[in-house]
Amino acid sequence: LARRRARATDLPPLPFPHRRSLSVMAALLLCASQSSASVDYGDAVAASFGDGSAADDLWFGLATAPAHAENQLNDTWLEFASRGGVHAWRNTPRAAERLHFWTDPEVDIKLAADTGVSVYRLGVDWGRLVPDCSLDRETPCGVQQWEVLDRYIEIIKSVRSHGMRVMLSLFHHSFPRWGVTWGRAETPRGAAAGEMFTHPRSVEHFVAFARDVIERFAPLVDFWVTFNEPVVFSMLTHCMGIWPPGPAVTNPYARLNCMTNPKTGALLAQNNMIRAHRQIYALIRANELAAQLPLAPVGVAHLIMDSRPFAVGFDSASTLFIDLYSKYYFIDQLKETLDFCGINYYGLEIVTGIGPGLAPKEVEYSGSGRGISPTGLVSLLEAYQARYGTDPKARFMRGDGYGFVVTENGIADSQDLLRPAYLLEHLLALRAAQRRGIRVRGYTFWTASDNWEWADGYCPKFGLAAVNRSDPLLRRVPRDSYHLFTKVVRSRRVTVAQRHAAWRRVTTAAANGEMKEVCRSGDALGSLDTPDRWPVLGGTTLPDGRVVDWRYDDAKVESPGAEDTAIVTDFIEHSMALSSATGFDPAAAVVSALAGFGHEFVGRPPPPPTLPPPSLSPPLLPLSPPPPSPPPPSPPPSP
């Protein structure tokens, strides 16, 4: 843990009070920003992405998904929201209408096309296409609503008619309603045990649905994404219970069991998704061969975060453990059937105890409560390059592979204070990664319009365009960042002047004492119905003399240590094999040992956070009365 402890020094053991001078320091920052505004940078280029003609020139894209955007969609998320599981939903006009993407997709498609992007990522909703099935049904359920399939084909053809290639997601965090049970109690195995992708027949049903989609869509799809953020989905549904169907898992031992036990919970779900991906990959290739179609790259969209321990000791060990389970395992199992490795990257996550923490007086957070760290993206790409670059089984790294694609990157920022700099700094980071020899082929920004963001509802604003939800037509209002993104995409470069102006926007706001809207609750897990207000930090000086500067810095990129690969290699696979053979789970034993170490030498880890209660407002949709609340679980024994 030596290198992990060294990394922990980037954050002090406890958050310092943030004391900005309202006189001298603010005046100096403001004067500096105003005086530098007169500097003429001419046409100096900070980063250029070629003219787009070379195979490895970076392409630009925008992304959306059915549960975020499609209206007339009676999915698990709508049910979850009606039961009080989604924040910023009951107080949002026309919440159930989302973005009208089902009945009027042209609005967002044209908004994307007008920026000049060449790829548009969207998805199909499994439950909309297969509304009537059961996980226990022995005969796999394929597509049932063929007119719905035809409607999706119309939408995809519209994307292509606007000159954009199609990246299609088959699963994006929305399991059909027939695969979940509402009102179940928390168990030692977590939430929704035995349901969704933990069910033994889930693979057969998903593959049957995918087969019908592939056979009809293959000539129209340029990239396939089988699963979006499978680790996140399995963790937040089963181990945390804060995604449908719930309930929230409050017992920390149940969370650990869900994370580490291969016979239940997150690992079981991930292993079934791995099985499904392999079968779908074979179906896509067989279909292309039979129809004599060009090969469309197939991948997954895998979320990785720049994880940092809050303090040395238990938090360092916990960070390492989380990295073991979230960073490499899923990709390791699929590397032979990944033409590209899709990376969803949003920023920094601070780890404390066995979950996320916050340091709002030292770290610049986005509106969704993610720390901003463009340099962290390159460090993570370096780690992946080191792990898979010489692995002959890693198809995406071979000569016939497609390399890395950033399948999502974006920031929640309702005021558009941070987004311009966030966008440019991440593009500079990708150009630096390319110069380091990392084959990054595409950059997909999330997203064109503000939308429904899972359990956070409509509080975080990720869109390049705002949405007037009081307007029955949900009219879009492009932000400054929309026009900046358009200029960058069409010119295929970031200028020094653009970079300087974007950062000046941040530092001026900080010097003026402006506050940003943040939707993350104090427990670092939940969201808020109305945003809190936190200070903008960029350019300010902390009490220990450090300056908050989150711009990309090549000198701060961390080279992967050999110990990372040595620790991670085969650990989980051997753990699961031994568990199956003997009934003993060494991974869980390691967690217990780490927890004991932290309790004895560092101090007891913080108790699990208490999630906010559901809204007491009456449901907006007619529902049958919910079952009575289960009795609270017995408190776990002291370690």
C-alpha positions in Angstrom: 0.0 0.0 0.0 3.0 2.3 -0.1 2.1 4.0 -3.3 -1.6 4.2 -2.2 -0.4 6.0 1.0 1.7 8.3 -1.1 -1.4 9.1 -3.2 -3.4 9.8 -0.1 -1.1 12.8 0.7 -2.8 14.6 -2.2 -5.6 15.0 0.3 -5.0 15.9 3.9 -6.3 13.4 6.5 -9.2 15.7 7.4 -10.9 18.4 5.4 -9.4 21.8 6.2 -11.8 24.7 6.6 -11.8 26.6 3.3 -11.0 30.2 4.2 -10.7 32.5 1.2 -9.7 36.1 1.8 -12.6 38.2 0.7 -10.2 41.2 0.3 -6.6 40.7 -0.8 -6.8 37.2 -2.3 -10.1 37.8 -4.2 -8.9 41.1 -5.5 -5.6 39.7 -6.7 -7.4 36.8 -8.5 -9.9 39.1 -10.1 -7.3 41.6 -11.2 -5.2 38.8 -12.7 -8.1 37.4 -14.6 -9.1 40.8 -15.9 -5.6 41.9 -16.9 -5.0 38.6 -18.7 -8.2 39.0 -20.7 -6.5 41.5 -22.9 -3.7 39.1 -23.9 -4.0 38.3 -27.6 -3.2 34.6 -28.1 -3.9 34.8 -31.8 -4.5 31.3 -33.4 -2.2 29.5 -31.1 -3.3 25.8 -30.8 -3.3 23.9 -27.5 -4.4 20.6 -29.1 -5.1 19.5 -32.7 -7.0 16.3 -33.6 -6.0 16.0 -37.2 -8.4 16.5 -40.1 -10.4 13.4 -39.5 -9.0 11.5 -42.5 -6.6 9.3 -40.7 -7.8 6.1 -39.1 -6.6 7.0 -35.7 -7.8 10.7 -35.8 -10.1 11.3 -32.8 -13.8 11.3 -33.7 -16.4 13.2 -31.7 -19.8 12.0 -30.5 -22.8 12.7 -28.3 -24.7 10.2 -26.2 -28.2 9.5 -24.8 -30.2 6.5 -23.6 -33.8 5.3 -23.5 -34.5 5.7 -19.8 -33.0 9.3 -19.9 -34.9 10.5 -22.9 -37.8 8.4 -24.2 -41.4 9.4 -23.3 -44.3 6.9 -23.2 -42.0 4.5 -21.5 -43.5 2.5 -18.6 -40.2 1.1 -17.2 -38.9 0.2 -13.8 -37.5 3.8 -13.4 -41.0 5.3 -13.7 -42.3 2.8 -11.1 -39.3 3.6 -8.9 -39.9 7.3 -9.1 -43.6 6.9 -8.3 -42.6 5.0 -5.2 -40.4 7.9 -4.0 -37.1 6.4 -5.0 -36.0 9.3 -7.3 -35.1 12.8 -6.2 -36.0 16.0 -8.0 -38.9 14.2 -9.8 -42.1 15.1 -8.0 -41.1 18.8 -8.0 -40.2 18.7 -11.8 -42.8 19.6 -14.4 -43.6 16.8 -16.9 -41.1 14.5 -15.2 -42.6 11.4 -16.8 -42.3 12.8 -20.3 -38.5 12.8 -20.1 -37.3 14.4 -23.4 -40.0 13.3 -25.9 -37.3 11.2 -27.7 -39.8 8.5 -28.6 -42.4 10.7 -30.2 -40.1 13.6 -31.4 -36.5 12.4 -31.6 -35.7 14.9 -34.3 -35.2 17.7 -31.8 -32.2 16.1 -30.0 -30.9 14.4 -33.1 -30.7 17.7 -35.0 -29.2 19.4 -31.9 -26.4 16.8 -32.0 -25.9 16.9 -35.7 -25.6 20.7 -35.7 -22.5 20.4 -33.6 -20.8 18.5 -36.3 -20.3 15.2 -34.3 -19.8 12.1 -36.4 -21.2 9.5 -33.9 -24.5 9.4 -32.0 -24.9 7.0 -29.2 -28.4 5.8 -28.3 -30.1 2.6 -27.1 -33.1 0.4 -27.3 -35.2 -0.4 -24.2 -35.5 -4.1 -23.5 -38.7 -3.8 -21.6 -40.4 -1.7 -24.4 -39.6 -4.4 -26.9 -40.3 -7.4 -24.6 -43.1 -6.2 -22.2 -44.5 -9.6 -21.2 -42.2 -12.3 -19.9 -41.0 -13.9 -16.7 -37.5 -14.8 -15.5 -38.8 -18.2 -14.6 -40.2 -18.9 -18.1 -38.2 -21.8 -19.6 -38.7 -20.6 -23.2 -36.5 -17.4 -23.7 -38.6 -14.3 -24.7 -37.5 -12.6 -27.8 -38.9 -9.3 -29.2 -42.7 -9.2 -28.9 -43.5 -5.7 -30.1 -42.3 -5.6 -33.7 -43.9 -2.2 -34.4 -41.7 -0.8 -31.6 -38.7 -2.4 -33.3 -39.8 -0.6 -36.6 -40.0 2.7 -34.7 -36.5 2.3 -33.4 -35.3 1.6 -37.0 -37.0 4.9 -38.0 -35.1 6.7 -35.3 -31.8 5.1 -36.2 -32.3 6.0 -39.9 -32.9 9.6 -38.9 -29.6 9.6 -37.1 -27.9 8.3 -40.2 -29.7 10.8 -42.5 -28.1 13.6 -40.5 -24.6 12.2 -41.4 -23.9 10.6 -38.0 -22.8 7.0 -37.4 -24.8 4.9 -34.9 -23.4 3.5 -31.6 -26.2 1.3 -30.2 -26.5 0.2 -26.6 -28.4 -3.0 -25.9 -28.6 -2.5 -22.1 -28.4 0.8 -20.3 -29.4 0.4 -16.7 -33.1 -0.5 -17.3 -34.2 -4.0 -16.6 -37.8 -4.9 -17.7 -40.5 -4.6 -15.0 -41.2 -8.3 -15.2 -37.7 -9.0 -13.8 -38.1 -7.2 -10.5 -40.2 -7.5 -7.4 -41.3 -4.5 -5.4 -41.5 -4.1 -1.7 -39.0 -6.8 -0.7 -36.9 -6.4 2.5 -33.2 -6.1 2.7 -31.4 -9.4 3.2 -27.8 -10.4 4.1 -27.3 -10.9 0.4 -28.3 -7.3 -0.4 -31.3 -6.2 -2.4 -33.2 -7.9 -5.2 -31.4 -11.2 -4.6 -32.1 -13.8 -7.3 -33.6 -11.2 -9.6 -32.5 -9.3 -12.7 -29.1 -10.6 -13.8 -28.6 -12.7 -10.7 -31.4 -15.0 -12.0 -30.0 -18.1 -13.8 -32.3 -17.6 -16.8 -31.5 -13.9 -17.3 -28.8 -14.7 -19.8 -31.1 -16.7 -22.1 -33.8 -14.0 -22.1 -31.4 -11.2 -22.8 -29.6 -13.0 -25.6 -33.0 -13.9 -27.2 -33.9 -10.2 -27.2 -30.5 -9.2 -28.5 -30.7 -11.8 -31.3 -33.8 -10.2 -32.8 -32.4 -6.7 -32.5 -29.1 -7.7 -34.2 -30.8 -9.5 -37.1 -32.9 -6.3 -37.9 -30.4 -3.6 -37.0 -27.0 -4.9 -38.1 -26.9 -3.0 -41.4 -27.6 0.3 -39.6 -25.3 0.0 -36.6 -21.6 1.1 -36.7 -20.7 0.3 -33.1 -22.3 -2.1 -30.6 -22.3 -1.6 -26.8 -23.6 -4.7 -25.1 -23.7 -3.3 -21.5 -23.4 0.2 -20.0 -21.5 0.3 -16.7 -22.3 -3.3 -15.6 -20.3 -2.9 -12.4 -22.2 0.2 -11.4 -25.6 -1.4 -12.3 -24.9 -4.5 -10.2 -23.5 -2.5 -7.3 -26.2 0.1 -7.0 -29.1 -2.3 -7.5 -28.0 -5.3 -5.4 -25.3 -4.1 -3.0 -26.6 -0.5 -2.3 -30.3 -0.9 -3.2 -30.5 2.8 -4.3 -31.6 1.8 -7.8 -34.7 -0.1 -8.7 -36.3 -2.0 -7.1 -34.6 -1.3 -3.7 -34.7 -1.3 -0.7 -31.6 0.6 0.4 -29.1 -1.7 1.9 -28.1 -0.3 5.3 -26.1 -3.2 6.7 -22.4 -2.8 5.8 -21.8 -6.5 6.1 -24.6 -7.2 3.7 -23.0 -4.8 1.3 -19.6 -6.5 1.6 -21.2 -9.9 1.1 -23.0 -8.7 -2.0 -19.7 -7.4 -3.4 -17.5 -10.3 -2.6 -19.7 -13.5 -2.7 -19.6 -15.0 -6.2 -22.8 -17.0 -5.4 -25.0 -13.9 -5.0 -25.1 -10.1 -5.6 -22.9 -8.1 -7.8 -20.4 -10.7 -8.8 -23.1 -13.2 -9.8 -24.8 -10.5 -11.9 -21.6 -9.5 -13.5 -20.7 -13.1 -14.4 -24.1 -13.6 -16.0 -23.6 -10.3 -18.0 -20.2 -11.6 -19.1 -21.8 -14.8 -20.3 -24.4 -12.8 -22.2 -21.8 -10.5 -23.8 -19.8 -13.5 -25.2 -22.9 -15.0 -26.8 -24.0 -11.7 -28.2 -20.5 -11.1 -29.7 -20.7 -14.4 -31.5 -24.2 -13.6 -32.8 -23.1 -10.2 -34.2 -20.1 -11.8 -36.0 -22.2 -14.7 -37.3 -24.9 -12.3 -38.6 -22.4 -10.0 -40.3 -20.7 -13.0 -42.0 -24.0 -14.4 -43.2 -25.2 -11.0 -44.5 -21.7 -10.1 -45.9 -21.7 -6.9 -43.8 -18.6 -5.0 -42.7 -17.6 -5.8 -39.1 -18.9 -3.3 -36.6 -16.7 -3.0 -33.5 -18.3 -4.4 -30.3 -17.5 -3.2 -26.8 -18.8 -2.3 -23.4 -19.1 1.1 -21.7 -17.1 0.6 -18.5 -17.1 3.2 -15.8 -13.8 4.0 -14.1 -13.2 6.7 -11.5 -10.0 8.3 -10.3 -10.3 6.7 -6.8 -8.5 8.4 -3.9 -8.3 7.5 -0.2 -9.6 10.2 2.1 -6.9 9.3 4.7 -4.0 6.9 5.1 -4.8 3.5 6.6 -8.2 1.9 6.4 -9.2 4.2 3.5 -6.1 3.3 1.5 -7.0 -0.4 1.9 -10.6 0.2 1.1 -9.6 2.1 -2.1 -7.4 -0.8 -3.2 -10.2 -3.2 -2.6 -12.7 -1.2 -4.6 -10.2 -0.9 -7.4 -9.8 -4.7 -7.4 -13.5 -5.2 -8.0 -14.4 -2.3 -10.2 -11.5 -1.5 -12.4 -10.2 -4.6 -14.1 -12.3 -7.7 -13.4 -15.1 -7.2 -16.0 -12.7 -6.2 -18.7 -10.4 -9.2 -17.9 -13.2 -11.6 -18.5 -14.2 -10.1 -21.8 -10.9 -9.0 -23.3 -11.0 -11.7 -26.0 -14.4 -10.5 -27.2 -13.9 -6.7 -27.0 -13.1 -4.9 -30.3 -13.0 -1.7 -28.3 -12.8 -0.9 -24.6 -15.4 1.8 -23.9 -14.5 4.1 -21.0 -17.1 6.2 -19.1 -15.2 8.7 -17.1 -16.5 11.6 -15.0 -13.8 12.3 -12.5 -12.6 11.8 -8.9 -14.2 9.7 -6.2 -12.9 9.9 -2.7 -13.1 6.7 -0.6 -13.7 6.7 3.1 -14.6 3.6 5.1 -16.3 1.2 2.7 -17.9 3.9 0.5 -17.6 7.3 -1.1 -16.8 10.4 0.8 -16.6 14.2 0.2 -14.1 17.0 0.6 -16.0 20.0 -0.7 -13.6 22.6 0.7 -10.6 21.2 -1.2 -11.9 19.4 -4.3 -13.8 21.1 -7.1 -17.1 19.2 -7.5 -19.5 19.1 -10.4 -23.2 19.5 -9.9 -23.6 15.7 -9.5 -21.0 15.6 -6.8 -18.0 14.2 -8.7 -14.6 15.6 -8.3 -13.1 17.1 -11.4 -9.8 15.4 -12.5 -8.9 15.5 -16.2 -5.3 14.3 -15.3 -6.8 11.3 -13.6 -8.3 10.1 -17.0 -4.7 9.8 -18.5 -3.5 8.1 -15.4 -6.2 5.5 -15.7 -5.6 5.1 -19.4 -1.9 4.5 -18.6 -2.9 1.8 -16.2 -5.1 0.1 -18.8 -2.4 0.4 -21.4 0.1 -1.2 -19.0 -2.2 -4.0 -18.1 -3.5 -4.9 -21.6 -1.0 -3.4 -24.0 1.1 -6.6 -24.3 -1.6 -9.1 -23.6 -2.2 -11.1 -26.8 -5.7 -12.0 -25.6 -6.8 -8.4 -25.3 -8.4 -8.0 -28.7 -9.0 -4.3 -28.4 -5.2 -3.7 -28.1 -4.2 -5.9 -31.0 -3.5 -4.6 -34.5 -7.0 -5.7 -35.6 -8.6 -4.1 -32.5 -10.2 -0.7 -32.3 -8.4 0.5 -29.1 -10.1 2.8 -26.5 -13.2 4.8 -26.9 -14.5 7.4 -24.4 -18.1 6.3 -24.5 -19.2 8.9 -21.9 -17.6 12.1 -20.4 -19.5 15.0 -19.1 -20.3 17.3 -16.2 -23.5 18.4 -14.4 -23.3 22.2 -14.3 -26.6 24.1 -14.3 -24.9 27.5 -14.5 -22.3 26.5 -17.2 -19.5 27.9 -15.1 -17.3 24.8 -15.1 -18.4 22.9 -18.2 -16.3 24.9 -20.8 -13.1 24.3 -18.9 -14.1 20.7 -18.0 -14.7 19.9 -21.7 -11.5 21.5 -23.0 -9.3 20.0 -20.3 -10.5 16.5 -20.9 -9.9 16.9 -24.6 -6.4 18.1 -23.9 -6.0 15.0 -21.6 -7.0 12.7 -24.5 -4.6 14.4 -26.9 -1.8 13.9 -24.3 -2.8 10.2 -24.0 -2.5 9.8 -27.7 1.0 11.4 -27.6 1.9 8.8 -24.9 1.0 6.1 -27.4 -2.4 5.2 -26.1 -4.8 4.5 -28.9 -7.9 6.5 -28.1 -10.2 6.6 -31.1 -13.3 8.5 -30.0 -14.7 11.0 -27.6 -18.5 10.9 -26.7 -19.8 13.7 -24.6 -22.7 13.2 -22.2 -25.1 14.8 -23.3 -26.9 17.2 -25.6 -29.9 18.1 -23.4 -30.6 18.1 -19.6 -32.4 14.9 -18.8 -33.5 12.4 -16.1 -30.4 11.2 -14.3 -31.4 7.9 -12.7 -32.1 8.2 -8.9 -30.9 11.8 -9.0 -33.8 12.7 -11.1 -33.7 16.1 -12.8 -31.5 17.8 -10.3 -28.1 17.4 -12.1 -27.9 19.3 -15.4 -25.6 17.5 -17.8 -26.8 19.0 -21.1 -25.0 21.3 -23.5 -28.5 22.7 -23.8 -31.0 23.5 -21.0 -34.6 22.3 -21.2 -37.6 24.5 -20.5 -39.7 21.9 -18.7 -42.5 24.4 -18.2 -43.0 24.5 -22.0 -45.2 21.6 -23.3 -42.7 21.3 -26.2 -39.7 21.1 -23.8 -37.8 23.7 -25.8 -34.0 23.5 -25.7 -31.9 26.5 -24.9 -28.2 25.9 -26.0 -25.7 27.0 -23.4 -22.3 28.7 -24.1 -20.7 25.3 -23.8 -22.9 24.0 -26.7 -21.4 26.7 -29.0 -17.9 26.0 -27.7 -18.3 22.3 -28.3 -19.5 23.0 -31.8 -16.4 25.2 -32.5 -14.0 22.5 -31.2 -15.7 19.7 -33.2 -15.9 21.6 -36.4 -12.3 23.0 -36.2 -10.9 19.8 -34.7 -8.7 21.8 -32.4 -8.6 23.5 -29.0 -7.0 26.9 -29.0 -4.9 28.5 -26.3 -7.4 31.4 -26.2 -10.3 29.0 -25.7 -8.5 27.3 -22.9 -7.6 30.5 -21.2 -11.1 32.0 -21.5 -12.7 28.9 -20.0 -10.4 28.8 -17.0 -10.8 32.5 -16.5 -14.5 31.9 -16.3 -13.9 29.6 -13.4 -11.4 31.7 -11.5 -13.4 34.9 -11.9 -16.5 33.1 -10.4 -14.3 31.9 -7.5 -12.8 35.3 -6.9 -16.3 36.9 -6.9 -17.5 34.4 -4.3 -20.0 32.8 -6.7 -21.7 29.6 -5.6 -22.4 26.5 -7.8 -25.4 24.2 -7.6 -24.6 20.7 -6.3 -27.1 17.9 -6.1 -25.1 15.4 -4.0 -26.3 14.9 -0.4 -23.9 15.0 2.6 -23.7 11.2 2.8 -22.0 11.2 -0.6 -24.5 8.6 -1.9 -27.8 10.2 -2.3 -29.1 13.2 -4.2 -31.3 16.2 -3.4 -34.7 17.4 -4.6 -33.3 20.9 -4.8 -29.6 21.6 -5.2 -27.3 22.8 -2.5 -24.9 25.6 -3.1 -21.1 25.1 -2.8 -18.3 27.6 -3.5 -16.4 27.6 -6.8 -12.8 26.7 -5.9 -10.8 26.9 -9.1 -7.8 29.2 -8.7 -8.3 29.7 -4.9 -5.6 29.0 -2.3 -6.2 26.5 0.5 -5.0 27.2 4.1 -2.0 24.9 3.5 -0.8 26.9 0.5 -2.0 24.6 -2.2 -3.8 26.2 -5.2 -7.0 24.5 -6.5 -6.0 24.0 -10.1 -7.8 21.0 -11.8 -6.6 21.8 -15.3 -4.9 18.9 -17.1 -1.2 18.7 -16.0 1.0 16.2 -17.8 3.6 16.3 -15.0 1.0 14.9 -12.6 0.0 11.8 -14.6 0.8 8.8 -12.5 2.6 5.9 -14.1 1.1 2.6 -13.1 3.0 0.6 -10.5 3.9 -3.0 -11.1 2.3 -3.8 -7.7 -1.2 -2.8 -9.1 -1.0 -5.5 -11.8 0.5 -8.0 -9.4 -2.2 -7.6 -6.8 -5.1 -7.6 -9.2 -4.0 -10.4 -11.5 -6.2 -13.4 -11.1 -7.2 -12.5 -7.5 -10.9 -12.6 -8.0 -10.8 -15.5 -10.3 -8.9 -17.6 -7.8 -11.1 -16.4 -5.0 -14.2 -17.6 -6.9 -12.7 -20.9 -7.8 -11.8 -21.6 -4.2 -15.2 -20.5 -3.0 -16.9 -22.9 -5.4 -14.6 -25.8 -4.4 -14.5 -25.3 -0.6 -17.3 -22.9 0.3 -14.7 -20.5 1.7 -14.6 -17.1 0.2 -11.0 -15.7 0.6 -12.1 -12.3 -0.8 -14.5 -11.8 2.0 -11.9 -13.0 4.4 -9.5 -10.3 3.1 -12.1 -7.7 3.5 -12.7 -8.8 7.1 -9.0 -8.6 7.8 -8.7 -5.1 6.3 -11.7 -4.0 8.3 -10.1 -5.4 11.5 -6.8 -3.6 10.6 -8.6 -0.3 10.1 -10.6 -0.7 13.4 -7.5 -1.6 15.5 -4.9 0.7 14.1 -6.8 3.6 12.4 -10.1 3.8 14.1 -13.5 2.4 13.5 -14.8 3.2 9.9 -17.7 5.5 9.8 -21.2 3.9 10.0 -23.1 3.5 6.7 -24.9 6.7 5.7 -28.6 7.1 6.3 -30.3 7.7 2.9 -33.0 10.4 2.9 -36.6 9.1 3.3 -38.8 9.0 0.2 -41.0 12.0 -0.6 -44.3 12.1 1.3 -46.0 13.7 -1.7 -48.8 11.6 -3.2 -47.8 9.4 -6.2 -48.3 11.0 -9.6 -49.3 7.7 -11.1 -52.1 5.4 -10.0 -50.5 2.6 -8.0 -51.7 -0.3 -5.9 -51.1 0.3 -2.2 -47.4 -0.5 -1.3 -46.8 -3.4 1.0 -46.2 -2.6 4.7 -42.7 -1.6 5.5 -40.5 -4.4 6.8 -39.2 -4.1 10.4 -35.7 -2.6 10.6 -32.9 -5.0 10.4 -31.1 -5.9 13.6 -27.9 -4.0 14.2 -24.8 -5.9 13.2 -22.4 -7.0 16.0 -19.5 -4.9 16.7 -16.3 -5.8 14.8 
